[in-house]
C-alpha cells in the first residue's frame, strides 16, 4: 500500500505519466470489439427475462434425490411447456435445497395439472408445492417502469452535467454510460443470465457509480484546463491526460474497495445460497463496476479531448505548443553541436550573473619596444581608432580611451609622435 501511495504521489506531481489520451485509438478498438460482440450476442441469443417481465408461473418444492432432467420432463408432459426453466436453489434462511420451476403463463387447469404431476412423480404433497402466477400485463408494467426510470436518470444526468460543467462533458459521459450498458447487457446475453427486477436495480446502481467516477475525473480536467488558452505550455489533450494520471490511483482504490464485497456476494454467496435475487444484483454490479471503471478512464476523457480539440481556439493552442516544442528542440540541437566554451548561434555568451562576457584578449606583440612592430604610415589611422570614433560609447562600459582593456598584458597606447615616424625607424634612446 505504501508503494501504491508513493506511485499516486508521483503521478500527481507529473514525475510518472501514463499516456491514456494519446492511446485513444487503442481504447476505441478494444471497446469497439467488445461492443460488437455484445450486440451480436443480444441479437443471436436474446435476453432471458424472468417471469416478472414476461409473466408465467413459478413452482417450488423440496429437491430430494431428483434430477433437473426428471423435473423438466415431468413439467413438459403435464402441459407446462418444453421451455420451462429449472433451477436448484437454497433458501436464504438455510435448510434443504429446493427446485424452482418457471413456466410460461398457464391457465388454471394447466397449473393444477402441473402441481398434480409433480406431487405424484416425486412424492411431495400438493400443499408443500409453492405456486406463484404472474400475468403478462404485470410483466409489461414492470418493463415500462424500468425503461421510464432509465430515461429519467439519463435526462437528469445530462441536465446536471451541462449546468455544472459543459455540454461536451455531458456528451462524453453519456457515451461512457451507453458503453457500460451495452457491455453489461451483452454479458447477460452471452452467459444467458436471467434478467430480473434486481438486475434493473443493479443496472441503475452501476450507472450512478460509473458517472460518479467520471465526474471526479472531469472536475480535475476542468481544474487543469482553466486558463490553458493564455499559455502555450500544453494542449487540451495533454492537460486532460495529466488529470487522468492525478486521479488514477483514487479510481483504482475506489473500484477495488467497491468490488471486493460485491465479488464476495457473487461468488461466495451464490455458491452457498444458489440462484436468487441477491445473486442477480451482485452479478450486474460486478460486471458494471468493472466496465464503468474502464470507461471513466479510457473512454470518457479521450472522447472529451476529441470534442474539445475540434474547437478553433484549441486548434490554435495545439499549433502554438507544437511550434514552441519544435523551437526548443532546435535550440537544444544547436547547443549540442556548438563547441565547448562557445555560445549557441543567435545567443550572446553570458557570464554567471547574466552579463555579457568580455572579449578574448589580443595576443602579445613581439618582445622589445612595442613600436618596433608598428607599420602604420604617417597620416593613417588604425582600425582601433576608427572603430572608437565611429561607435558611440555605451553608458557604464569602459573603452580604449577611458580605461585599460582586459587581458593578461596591456598594450601601451601609441603616441602621435610614433604615428608620424616613418616605418622602419626606431626612436633613439
N, C-alpha and C positions, 0 to 999 in steps of 0.2 A: 504493500500500500504506500509505503514511503517513496518507492521508486515511481509509482504512478502519480503521486502528488508532485514529485520533482519534475516529471515529464509535463504535467499540466502547467507548472510554472514556466518551464522553458518554451512551451507552446504559446503561452500568453505573452511572454516577452519577445517572441519572434526569433528566439535562438534556434528553434527547430520548427519546420513548417512542412505540412503535408499538402500537396497540390490536389485539392478536390475540384475546384472550379476549372482549372486548366485541363483536367482529365474528364471533362463533362461528356465527351463523345463515348468514352468507355462506359460511364454510368448509364448513359442513354441506351447504349447497345445491350447492356445487361438487363436493364428494366424492360426494354422492348422485347427481348426474348422471353422473359418471364410473363409479361402481359400477353404475348401471343399464345403461349402455352395455356394460360388461364382462360382466355377467350375460347380457344378450341375445346378445352375440357368442358366448359359450360355448354357449348353448342352440341358437343357429341354426347356427353354423359348426362347433362342436366343437373338440377339440384334435387336432393332428397328431402322434400318438405315433410315435416311432421304432421300429425293429424290436426294440430292446432291451426294449420294453414289450409290444408286440403280437405279436412273433415274425415271421419271414419270412426271405427270402433277400436277400443283398447281392452285387452283381456290380460289379467294377471292371476297366476296360480303357482303353487309350490312346484319346484322343478323336479325333485325326486331323482330317479335314475334315467329319465327320458332324455332323448337327444333332440337337436334342432330339426333334423330331417323328419323325425316322427311327429313333432308338433306341427310343422308346416304341412305335412301330408294330411294330418287329421283335419286341420282347418280348411284345407283346399277341398277335400271330399265332402265336407259338411256344408259347403256353399259360401265359405268365407273368401274365396278367390285364390288364385295362384300367386298373386303379388303380395301376399302377407309378409310382414317384417317380423322376424322372431329374434328376440334378444334375451340374454340371461343377465339379470340384474341382482344386486344385493341391496336390500333396504337400507336407508340412511341410519336407522336406529340399530342396525345389526340384525342378525337372525339368519335363517336358511335362505339360500338363493331362490329366486323366482323366475318364471318365464313371463316375458311381456310380449304380447302378440298385437300387432297393429294391422288392421284390415281397411279396405275401402268402406265408404258409407254403406251400411246394410239396413235392410228392413227389420222390423221387429221379429218377424218369423225367422229370418235368416240368423239373427242374433241368438234367438233361443236354440236354433239347430246347432250352432257352433258351441254353445255352452253345454248342451247335452252330449255332443260328440266328445268334447274334451273330458267331461266327467266320466264317461264310460271307458274311454281309451286309457286314461292314466289313473283311474280310481280316486278321483278327487270329488268331494261333494260339491254340488252346484252352488250352495251358499258360500263356499270358500273360493269361488272363482269371481274375482273383481271385474266388473264390466263398466266401461265408460264410453258414451257415444257423443260425438261432436258433429254437428251438422255442417254442411258445406257453406252455409251463409255465415256461420260463426268464423270459419276459417278465412273467408273473404274479408270480413270486417277486421280481423287481426292483420291481414296483409295490407289493407288500406291504411290502418293506423300506423303501421310500421313505416310505410312509404311517406306518409304525412310527417312523421317525426323526423325522418331523414332529411326531407326537403326543408323543413323549418330550421333544422340545425344548420344546414348549409347556408341558408339565407341570412341567419343571424351572424354567422361567422364572416360572411362577405361584408356585411354592413360594419361589423366591428373592426375588421382589418382595414377597410377603406377609410374609416374615421381615425383610427389610432395610428396607422402607418400611411399607406397609399394603395391605390387600386392595383398596381402591378404586384405588390406583395400579396394582395388578396388573390390575384390570379395564380401566382406561383404556389400559394398554399392550397388552393383548390385542385391544382394539378397533382400535387402530392397526395391529397386526400383521395382523389379518384384512383391514383396509383395504388394506394393501400386497399381500397375497397375491391378493386378488380382482382388483386392478388389473393386476398382473403377468400373471396367467392370462388376463385379458381382452385384453391387448395381444398375447399369443401367439395367441389365437383370431382376433383381427381380422387380424393380419398373416399368419396361417397358418404361423407358425414351427414348426419341428419340436421336440417335447419329447423330450429325450434324458436319460440319467443325468446328464450335465454340467449340464443345466438344473435338475435337482433339487438338485444340489450348490450351484449358484449361488443357488437359492431359499433354502436354509438359510443361506447366507452373508449374503444381504441382510436376512434376518430378524434375524440377530445384529447386523448393522450398525445397522438401524433401532432395535432395542432398546437398543443402546449409546447412541445419541443421546438416546433418550427417558429413559433412566436418568440421564444427566447433567443434563437439564432438571429432572427430578423431584427430584434431590438439591438443586438450587438452590431449588426450590419449598419443600421441607421446611425449608431454612435460613431462608427469608424468612417462613414462616408460624409459626415457633417463637415462642411467647408472644404470638401475634396476638390471642387472646381476651382478654388482660389489658388491651388498649388499644382505642381507637376510632379509630385512625389510618386504617385501610384495611380493605376486605373481603377475603375469601379470593381472589376473582377478581382484585382489583387487585394483591395480593401475588404471585399466580401470573403475572400479566402482566408484572410487574416482573422476575421470574425469567427469563421468556422473553426479554425485552429484554437482560438481562445475559448470557445465553448465546447470543444470536442470531448475533453475529459469529463466535464459535467454531464454531457449527454450520455456517455458510456456508463458512468456511475449510476445515473438515474435509471437507465434501461435495465442494468443488471439487478439493481435493488427491486425494481418492479417485476422482473421476470422470474426471480427466484421463488416467491410464493405462488405465482401462477403456475410455474413448472411443477412445483410440489403438488398442487391441487390436480393438475392434469395427469401426471404420470403416477404419483404415489396414490392419490385419492381415487383415480379411476381404476387402479389395479385392485384396490380393496372394495370400492363401492360399486364398481361396474358402471353401466350406462346410466345416465341421468342428466338432469338439467345442470347440475354443478359441473359435470364434465364438459357439456356443451359450452357453457360460459367460459371455462378455463381454456378450452381449445381456441375459441375465437380471440380471446385476449392474448394468448401466446403468439399466434400467427400474426395478429395485427400489430402487436408491440414490436416484434422484430421488423416487420415491414415499415412501420412508422418511424423507427429509429433510422433505418436506412434511407428512407425518403426525405427526412428532415435534413440529413447531411448531404446526400449525394444527388437529390433531385430538386428540392425546393430552392435552395440557394443558387445552384447553377442556372436554373430556369430564370430566377430573378435577375441574375447577372446578364443573361442573354437579353432579356427585355430592356434593361437599363442601358446596355451598351449600344442599343439601336438609337438612342436619343442623340440629337446633334451635338449637344454640349459635351456628352461623354465620349462621342467620337472624336471631337476636337481635343479633349483631355488625353485620350489614348495616343493621338499623334504627338502631342507635346511631351508626353512621357517617353515615347519612343525616340524622339529627337534628342531629348536630354540623355537618355541612356546611350545612344549612339555617339554623342559628343563626349561623354565620359569615357567610353571605350577607346575612342580615337586619342584622347589625351593620355590615357594610360599606355597605349601602344607607343605614342611618341616619346613619353618619358622613359619607357623601357629601352627604346632604341638609342636615346641620347647618351653620349659618352659620360663617364663618371666626372663629376665636377662641372658639367656644362648644363645650362638650363635647357628645358624643352623649348622647341620652336614656338614663338609667339608669346613667350613669357620672359621677363627680365629676371636675372639671378638675384635672389634676395638673401639677406643675412638672417640671423636668428631673430632679430627684432623686427623683421619685415622691411628694413631699409635696403635701398639699392646698394649692392656690393661695389667696392672701389675697383677701378680698372686695374689690370695687372701691371706691375712696374715695368718700365722700359729697361732693356739690357744696358749694362755698363759700357761706357766708351773705352777706348784703348788707354792703356796706362800712360801716365805723363800728363802734360798740360792738356786739359780738355780742348783748348783752342787749336791744338795741333791737327785735330781731325776735322776742323771746320773747313767747308768747301763753299761757303756762301760767297757770292760775288758782291762787289760793292753795289749798294743801292737796291738789293733784293731783300725781300722779307721772307722769313722762314714760314713754313706751314703752320707752326705753332702760333706765331704772331698773327697770321691771317685769321686763323680759327678763333683766337682770343678776341680779335677786333670785330669779327663778324657775328659771333654768337653772343646773345645777352647773358649777363651773369645772373644765375638763379639765386634767389634770396636764400641766404644761410649756407651756400655752398662755396668752398674755397676754390680759387682759380690760381693759375700760374703767376698772376701779378699780385694777388693778395696773400698768398701763403705758399708754403712748400708742398710739393707733390708727395703723395705717399709712396713708399718704396724703401728697399734696403739702403740705397745710396741716393743722394740728392745731386742732381746735375746743376752746377753753378750757372747763373744767368750770364749770357754773353753781353758785353757792354757794346755801346755804339762804336767805340774805337776799334774793337775787334771785328765788327761788321765791316768797317771801312778799310781794313788791312787787305792787301792783295792776297790772293790764295797762294799758299806755299811759303809765306814769310812768317818768321817767328819773331815774337817780341823779345828784345834784348833784355837781359837780366842785369 
